[in-house]
Amino acid sequence: MRGKFVTFEGCEGSGKSTQLRLLSEYLSSSGVDFILTREPGGSKISEEIRKIILNGKNVEMCDECEALLYAAARIQHLRETVAPALESGKLVICDRYVHSSLAYQGYARGLSVQYISEINRVALESYPPDITVFLDISPVAAFKRKHGADRDDRIENLGLEFHEKVYRGYKQLLDKDPYICAVDCGGSKYETAEKIKNLLIERQIIT
């Protein structure tokens, strides 16, 4: 039986890393057979592409190049990591997926949702998530919580206006896709973790 595919989304500083760690600890203690992976990355080639995308020195990168690099890293990650795990019946937890491209490159970059959907057709049609957990916190609050942007991260340093566009893009995706579920993460990290666990139980992803 094919495993379940859960993806996590959110603006920079939304707390994904912390929530993924807490969820992993819970799943491990519960004996769940799962893998934790990330995008861009999650396989050897995809990790190399990640270095190019996030390198703060690559300021000349055009928007289309960025979108295509994300798509290239994604298809390699799917073929090498995600698909085999799903076919073996494992639960796959992924830090970012195609909705990141839709929000960041489609809405915030202005490349259009249609264009992003086209270059990510395999991901959208063959490997859609069973649920996408969106950590809902505004960029202003998120950056304040993480004490500003990482100077070496090209994406984080695009400015507040860009990240506000990303946030609005996610909000539009929430209205269009019933599989995206917003989780208010304005409380403590443990309160947010409990909300996520209860959501996954409610959606029959875990028991």
Disulfide bonds with the S-S distance in Angstrom:
none
